[in-house]
Amino acid sequence: MNLDLTDEQTAALIGLLSRAIDDDRYPLGPRVRVLEDILAKLRPEPKREPQPPLRNYDPPRMGRYRRRR
């Protein structure tokens, strides 16, 4: 089903869903999850760029840091 909503109608629906999610007694309940899924379809979050890969830091080699006698 495809809804052709105007910008004003979409903003009103987003406000209604946001209020319903914020005011719900059970924030982790199945009803809230369904409402959050609907809200995500109306207002998708911008895609984030992937983070650079983590660097592999090896411990210092034994030869460089010898204990003095």
Backbone as XML, in Angstrom:
<?xml version="1.0"?>
<chain id="A" units="angstrom">
  <residue number="1" name="MET">
    <atom name="N" x="0.842" y="-1.166" z="0.000"/>
    <atom name="CA" x="0.000" y="0.000" z="0.000"/>
    <atom name="C" x="0.899" y="1.243" z="0.000"/>
  </residue>
  <residue number="2" name="ASN">
    <atom name="N" x="0.563" y="2.160" z="-0.866"/>
    <atom name="CA" x="1.336" y="3.382" z="-0.979"/>
    <atom name="C" x="0.439" y="4.563" z="-0.618"/>
  </residue>
  <residue number="3" name="LEU">
    <atom name="N" x="0.846" y="5.332" z="0.342"/>
    <atom name="CA" x="0.077" y="6.505" z="0.764"/>
    <atom name="C" x="0.682" y="7.753" z="0.140"/>
  </residue>
  <residue number="4" name="ASP">
    <atom name="N" x="-0.137" y="8.510" z="-0.524"/>
    <atom name="CA" x="0.313" y="9.786" z="-1.084"/>
    <atom name="C" x="-0.098" y="10.888" z="-0.116"/>
  </residue>
  <residue number="5" name="LEU">
    <atom name="N" x="0.839" y="11.250" z="0.740"/>
    <atom name="CA" x="0.572" y="12.259" z="1.769"/>
    <atom name="C" x="1.277" y="13.558" z="1.410"/>
  </residue>
  <residue number="6" name="THR">
    <atom name="N" x="0.651" y="14.654" z="1.761"/>
    <atom name="CA" x="1.308" y="15.946" z="1.591"/>
    <atom name="C" x="2.333" y="16.115" z="2.710"/>
  </residue>
  <residue number="7" name="ASP">
    <atom name="N" x="3.154" y="17.140" z="2.595"/>
    <atom name="CA" x="4.165" y="17.401" z="3.624"/>
    <atom name="C" x="3.508" y="17.700" z="4.973"/>
  </residue>
  <residue number="8" name="GLU">
    <atom name="N" x="2.416" y="18.409" z="4.934"/>
    <atom name="CA" x="1.708" y="18.748" z="6.179"/>
    <atom name="C" x="1.126" y="17.496" z="6.838"/>
  </residue>
  <residue number="9" name="GLN">
    <atom name="N" x="0.571" y="16.615" z="6.030"/>
    <atom name="CA" x="0.008" y="15.374" z="6.569"/>
    <atom name="C" x="1.109" y="14.476" z="7.131"/>
  </residue>
  <residue number="10" name="THR">
    <atom name="N" x="2.225" y="14.417" z="6.436"/>
    <atom name="CA" x="3.350" y="13.608" z="6.914"/>
    <atom name="C" x="3.887" y="14.152" z="8.230"/>
  </residue>
  <residue number="11" name="ALA">
    <atom name="N" x="4.012" y="15.466" z="8.342"/>
    <atom name="CA" x="4.498" y="16.075" z="9.579"/>
    <atom name="C" x="3.536" y="15.805" z="10.731"/>
  </residue>
  <residue number="12" name="ALA">
    <atom name="N" x="2.232" y="15.865" z="10.461"/>
    <atom name="CA" x="1.248" y="15.591" z="11.506"/>
    <atom name="C" x="1.318" y="14.130" z="11.946"/>
  </residue>
  <residue number="13" name="LEU">
    <atom name="N" x="1.479" y="13.230" z="11.000"/>
    <atom name="CA" x="1.575" y="11.807" z="11.331"/>
    <atom name="C" x="2.852" y="11.506" z="12.116"/>
  </residue>
  <residue number="14" name="ILE">
    <atom name="N" x="3.949" y="12.132" z="11.741"/>
    <atom name="CA" x="5.212" y="11.947" z="12.466"/>
    <atom name="C" x="5.083" y="12.471" z="13.889"/>
  </residue>
  <residue number="15" name="GLY">
    <atom name="N" x="4.455" y="13.635" z="14.058"/>
    <atom name="CA" x="4.255" y="14.187" z="15.401"/>
    <atom name="C" x="3.375" y="13.288" z="16.255"/>
  </residue>
  <residue number="16" name="LEU">
    <atom name="N" x="2.316" y="12.749" z="15.662"/>
    <atom name="CA" x="1.414" y="11.867" z="16.389"/>
    <atom name="C" x="2.122" y="10.582" z="16.810"/>
  </residue>
  <residue number="17" name="LEU">
    <atom name="N" x="2.885" y="10.003" z="15.906"/>
    <atom name="CA" x="3.611" y="8.778" z="16.240"/>
    <atom name="C" x="4.674" y="9.037" z="17.307"/>
  </residue>
  <residue number="18" name="SER">
    <atom name="N" x="5.388" y="10.148" z="17.179"/>
    <atom name="CA" x="6.420" y="10.477" z="18.172"/>
    <atom name="C" x="5.812" y="10.662" z="19.560"/>
  </residue>
  <residue number="19" name="ARG">
    <atom name="N" x="4.687" y="11.358" z="19.631"/>
    <atom name="CA" x="4.013" y="11.555" z="20.915"/>
    <atom name="C" x="3.524" y="10.238" z="21.497"/>
  </residue>
  <residue number="20" name="ALA">
    <atom name="N" x="2.965" y="9.382" z="20.634"/>
    <atom name="CA" x="2.467" y="8.089" z="21.103"/>
    <atom name="C" x="3.605" y="7.225" z="21.629"/>
  </residue>
  <residue number="21" name="ILE">
    <atom name="N" x="4.763" y="7.278" z="20.975"/>
    <atom name="CA" x="5.915" y="6.492" z="21.422"/>
    <atom name="C" x="6.454" y="7.042" z="22.736"/>
  </residue>
  <residue number="22" name="ASP">
    <atom name="N" x="6.576" y="8.363" z="22.849"/>
    <atom name="CA" x="7.128" y="8.978" z="24.055"/>
    <atom name="C" x="6.221" y="8.803" z="25.269"/>
  </residue>
  <residue number="23" name="ASP">
    <atom name="N" x="4.914" y="8.838" z="25.068"/>
    <atom name="CA" x="3.972" y="8.788" z="26.183"/>
    <atom name="C" x="3.527" y="7.376" z="26.544"/>
  </residue>
  <residue number="24" name="ASP">
    <atom name="N" x="4.021" y="6.368" z="25.850"/>
    <atom name="CA" x="3.577" y="5.009" z="26.114"/>
    <atom name="C" x="4.118" y="4.518" z="27.452"/>
  </residue>
  <residue number="25" name="ARG">
    <atom name="N" x="3.308" y="3.761" z="28.152"/>
    <atom name="CA" x="3.676" y="3.259" z="29.469"/>
    <atom name="C" x="4.775" y="2.194" z="29.378"/>
  </residue>
  <residue number="26" name="TYR">
    <atom name="N" x="4.740" y="1.404" z="28.318"/>
    <atom name="CA" x="5.699" y="0.314" z="28.150"/>
    <atom name="C" x="6.582" y="0.610" z="26.934"/>
  </residue>
  <residue number="27" name="PRO">
    <atom name="N" x="7.741" y="1.251" z="27.142"/>
    <atom name="CA" x="8.554" y="1.688" z="26.010"/>
    <atom name="C" x="9.199" y="0.551" z="25.213"/>
  </residue>
  <residue number="28" name="LEU">
    <atom name="N" x="9.223" y="-0.651" z="25.753"/>
    <atom name="CA" x="9.810" y="-1.775" z="25.030"/>
    <atom name="C" x="8.750" y="-2.769" z="24.572"/>
  </residue>
  <residue number="29" name="GLY">
    <atom name="N" x="7.504" y="-2.378" z="24.617"/>
    <atom name="CA" x="6.416" y="-3.263" z="24.256"/>
    <atom name="C" x="6.291" y="-3.447" z="22.747"/>
  </residue>
  <residue number="30" name="PRO">
    <atom name="N" x="5.540" y="-4.453" z="22.332"/>
    <atom name="CA" x="5.395" y="-4.722" z="20.897"/>
    <atom name="C" x="4.671" y="-3.597" z="20.156"/>
  </residue>
  <residue number="31" name="ARG">
    <atom name="N" x="3.756" y="-2.912" z="20.807"/>
    <atom name="CA" x="3.036" y="-1.803" z="20.168"/>
    <atom name="C" x="3.999" y="-0.675" z="19.813"/>
  </residue>
  <residue number="32" name="VAL">
    <atom name="N" x="4.901" y="-0.371" z="20.725"/>
    <atom name="CA" x="5.860" y="0.715" z="20.483"/>
    <atom name="C" x="6.831" y="0.330" z="19.369"/>
  </residue>
  <residue number="33" name="ARG">
    <atom name="N" x="7.204" y="-0.935" z="19.317"/>
    <atom name="CA" x="8.119" y="-1.369" z="18.255"/>
    <atom name="C" x="7.479" y="-1.215" z="16.885"/>
  </residue>
  <residue number="34" name="VAL">
    <atom name="N" x="6.207" y="-1.539" z="16.791"/>
    <atom name="CA" x="5.495" y="-1.371" z="15.517"/>
    <atom name="C" x="5.426" y="0.109" z="15.144"/>
  </residue>
  <residue number="35" name="LEU">
    <atom name="N" x="5.121" y="0.964" z="16.120"/>
    <atom name="CA" x="5.055" y="2.401" z="15.849"/>
    <atom name="C" x="6.419" y="2.956" z="15.439"/>
  </residue>
  <residue number="36" name="GLU">
    <atom name="N" x="7.492" y="2.464" z="16.060"/>
    <atom name="CA" x="8.838" y="2.914" z="15.697"/>
    <atom name="C" x="9.196" y="2.475" z="14.284"/>
  </residue>
  <residue number="37" name="ASP">
    <atom name="N" x="8.762" y="1.278" z="13.884"/>
    <atom name="CA" x="9.016" y="0.814" z="12.519"/>
    <atom name="C" x="8.286" y="1.695" z="11.505"/>
  </residue>
  <residue number="38" name="ILE">
    <atom name="N" x="7.054" y="2.068" z="11.818"/>
    <atom name="CA" x="6.293" y="2.952" z="10.930"/>
    <atom name="C" x="6.965" y="4.319" z="10.848"/>
  </residue>
  <residue number="39" name="LEU">
    <atom name="N" x="7.407" y="4.828" z="11.983"/>
    <atom name="CA" x="8.073" y="6.128" z="12.015"/>
    <atom name="C" x="9.381" y="6.095" z="11.218"/>
  </residue>
  <residue number="40" name="ALA">
    <atom name="N" x="10.093" y="4.977" z="11.279"/>
    <atom name="CA" x="11.339" y="4.853" z="10.523"/>
    <atom name="C" x="11.081" y="4.866" z="9.018"/>
  </residue>
  <residue number="41" name="LYS">
    <atom name="N" x="9.942" y="4.359" z="8.600"/>
    <atom name="CA" x="9.609" y="4.391" z="7.175"/>
    <atom name="C" x="9.227" y="5.797" z="6.728"/>
  </residue>
  <residue number="42" name="LEU">
    <atom name="N" x="8.592" y="6.555" z="7.607"/>
    <atom name="CA" x="8.201" y="7.922" z="7.258"/>
    <atom name="C" x="9.379" y="8.876" z="7.302"/>
  </residue>
  <residue number="43" name="ARG">
    <atom name="N" x="10.274" y="8.666" z="8.250"/>
    <atom name="CA" x="11.399" y="9.565" z="8.457"/>
    <atom name="C" x="12.680" y="8.737" z="8.548"/>
  </residue>
  <residue number="44" name="PRO">
    <atom name="N" x="13.200" y="8.272" z="7.397"/>
    <atom name="CA" x="14.410" y="7.436" z="7.454"/>
    <atom name="C" x="15.617" y="8.247" z="7.912"/>
  </residue>
  <residue number="45" name="GLU">
    <atom name="N" x="16.461" y="7.596" z="8.691"/>
    <atom name="CA" x="17.679" y="8.255" z="9.171"/>
    <atom name="C" x="18.705" y="8.300" z="8.046"/>
  </residue>
  <residue number="46" name="PRO">
    <atom name="N" x="19.528" y="9.343" z="7.999"/>
    <atom name="CA" x="20.547" y="9.407" z="6.956"/>
    <atom name="C" x="21.554" y="8.275" z="7.133"/>
  </residue>
  <residue number="47" name="LYS">
    <atom name="N" x="22.054" y="7.790" z="6.011"/>
    <atom name="CA" x="23.022" y="6.699" z="6.067"/>
    <atom name="C" x="24.347" y="7.233" z="6.589"/>
  </residue>
  <residue number="48" name="ARG">
    <atom name="N" x="24.936" y="6.469" z="7.463"/>
    <atom name="CA" x="26.220" y="6.862" z="8.049"/>
    <atom name="C" x="27.348" y="6.206" z="7.270"/>
  </residue>
  <residue number="49" name="GLU">
    <atom name="N" x="28.435" y="6.919" z="7.185"/>
    <atom name="CA" x="29.603" y="6.347" z="6.528"/>
    <atom name="C" x="30.223" y="5.323" z="7.465"/>
  </residue>
  <residue number="50" name="PRO">
    <atom name="N" x="30.722" y="4.222" z="6.917"/>
    <atom name="CA" x="31.339" y="3.218" z="7.790"/>
    <atom name="C" x="32.609" y="3.766" z="8.437"/>
  </residue>
  <residue number="51" name="GLN">
    <atom name="N" x="32.835" y="3.335" z="9.648"/>
    <atom name="CA" x="34.031" y="3.772" z="10.359"/>
    <atom name="C" x="35.253" y="3.074" z="9.780"/>
  </residue>
  <residue number="52" name="PRO">
    <atom name="N" x="36.406" y="3.726" z="9.862"/>
    <atom name="CA" x="37.616" y="3.072" z="9.358"/>
    <atom name="C" x="37.914" y="1.824" z="10.178"/>
  </residue>
  <residue number="53" name="PRO">
    <atom name="N" x="38.578" y="0.860" z="9.570"/>
    <atom name="CA" x="38.875" y="-0.377" z="10.319"/>
    <atom name="C" x="39.790" y="-0.087" z="11.514"/>
  </residue>
  <residue number="54" name="LEU">
    <atom name="N" x="39.635" y="-0.882" z="12.546"/>
    <atom name="CA" x="40.444" y="-0.721" z="13.741"/>
    <atom name="C" x="41.890" y="-1.106" z="13.445"/>
  </residue>
  <residue number="55" name="ARG">
    <atom name="N" x="42.796" y="-0.375" z="14.042"/>
    <atom name="CA" x="44.216" y="-0.677" z="13.858"/>
    <atom name="C" x="44.631" y="-1.783" z="14.815"/>
  </residue>
  <residue number="56" name="ASN">
    <atom name="N" x="45.542" y="-2.566" z="14.359"/>
    <atom name="CA" x="46.052" y="-3.656" z="15.185"/>
    <atom name="C" x="47.362" y="-3.189" z="15.815"/>
  </residue>
  <residue number="57" name="TYR">
    <atom name="N" x="47.336" y="-2.968" z="17.107"/>
    <atom name="CA" x="48.525" y="-2.534" z="17.823"/>
    <atom name="C" x="49.176" y="-3.736" z="18.491"/>
  </residue>
  <residue number="58" name="ASP">
    <atom name="N" x="50.394" y="-4.042" z="18.066"/>
    <atom name="CA" x="51.141" y="-5.149" z="18.658"/>
    <atom name="C" x="51.915" y="-4.636" z="19.858"/>
  </residue>
  <residue number="59" name="PRO">
    <atom name="N" x="52.101" y="-5.499" z="20.857"/>
    <atom name="CA" x="52.913" y="-5.067" z="22.005"/>
    <atom name="C" x="54.359" y="-4.854" z="21.570"/>
  </residue>
  <residue number="60" name="PRO">
    <atom name="N" x="55.111" y="-4.022" z="22.306"/>
    <atom name="CA" x="56.509" y="-3.784" z="21.928"/>
    <atom name="C" x="57.324" y="-5.078" z="21.999"/>
  </residue>
  <residue number="61" name="ARG">
    <atom name="N" x="58.318" y="-5.139" z="21.159"/>
    <atom name="CA" x="59.170" y="-6.332" z="21.125"/>
    <atom name="C" x="60.098" y="-6.352" z="22.331"/>
  </residue>
  <residue number="62" name="MET">
    <atom name="N" x="60.479" y="-7.517" z="22.709"/>
    <atom name="CA" x="61.314" y="-7.679" z="23.905"/>
    <atom name="C" x="62.694" y="-7.055" z="23.725"/>
  </residue>
  <residue number="63" name="GLY">
    <atom name="N" x="63.243" y="-7.070" z="22.532"/>
    <atom name="CA" x="64.595" y="-6.583" z="22.319"/>
    <atom name="C" x="64.740" y="-5.088" z="22.553"/>
  </residue>
  <residue number="64" name="ARG">
    <atom name="N" x="63.733" y="-4.352" z="22.339"/>
    <atom name="CA" x="63.851" y="-2.907" z="22.451"/>
    <atom name="C" x="63.804" y="-2.436" z="23.899"/>
  </residue>
  <residue number="65" name="TYR">
    <atom name="N" x="63.024" y="-3.103" z="24.706"/>
    <atom name="CA" x="62.860" y="-2.660" z="26.099"/>
    <atom name="C" x="63.390" y="-3.747" z="27.042"/>
  </residue>
  <residue number="66" name="ARG">
    <atom name="N" x="64.692" y="-3.901" z="27.087"/>
    <atom name="CA" x="65.291" y="-4.891" z="27.994"/>
    <atom name="C" x="65.445" y="-4.308" z="29.387"/>
  </residue>
  <residue number="67" name="ARG">
    <atom name="N" x="65.317" y="-5.166" z="30.341"/>
    <atom name="CA" x="65.530" y="-4.734" z="31.728"/>
    <atom name="C" x="67.019" y="-4.612" z="31.987"/>
  </residue>
  <residue number="68" name="ARG">
    <atom name="N" x="67.369" y="-3.610" z="32.714"/>
    <atom name="CA" x="68.782" y="-3.428" z="33.064"/>
    <atom name="C" x="69.096" y="-4.256" z="34.297"/>
  </residue>
  <residue number="69" name="ARG">
    <atom name="N" x="70.295" y="-4.765" z="34.319"/>
    <atom name="CA" x="70.722" y="-5.563" z="35.485"/>
    <atom name="C" x="71.515" y="-4.779" z="36.453"/>
  </residue>
</chain>
